[in-house]
Amino acid sequence: MNSRGVEYEVERVRLGRHVSRNAVRQLLTDHAEYGGWELTRLRRYRDGTRDVWIRRKIIRVVATV
């Protein structure tokens, strides 16, 4: 994903309907705190399942010789 010159790594996470709202919150908090991810989109379906899209910046290191 590329937005305004910044590149992102995007991951989609599918969560079943048995996962509580509190567990989803904790999962996303852990991803953000320890992995540098940010929430892009969360979609909840009628059957209770959730699709979560998270992203983080790709940092490129330019090697100088």
C-alpha positions, 0 to 999 in steps of 0.5 A, spaced: 500 500 500 502 506 498 499 513 500 503 520 499 510 517 498 509 512 504 509 505 504 505 500 508 505 493 510 497 491 511 495 485 514 488 482 514 485 479 521 479 474 521 476 474 528 470 469 529 464 470 533 466 467 539 472 472 540 469 477 545 469 485 544 474 486 550 479 480 547 479 484 540 481 490 544 486 487 547 489 484 541 489 490 537 492 494 543 498 489 543 499 489 536 499 497 536 504 497 542 509 492 540 508 491 533 507 498 531 501 497 527 495 501 527 487 500 525 485 501 518 478 498 518 474 494 522 468 490 519 463 486 523 458 482 519 451 479 521 454 473 524 458 476 529 465 475 525 470 481 524 475 483 519 480 487 521 485 491 517 491 493 520 497 497 517 504 499 519 509 503 515 515 500 512 521 503 513 527 503 508 534 504 510 538 506 504 545 504 504 551 508 503 558 506 500 
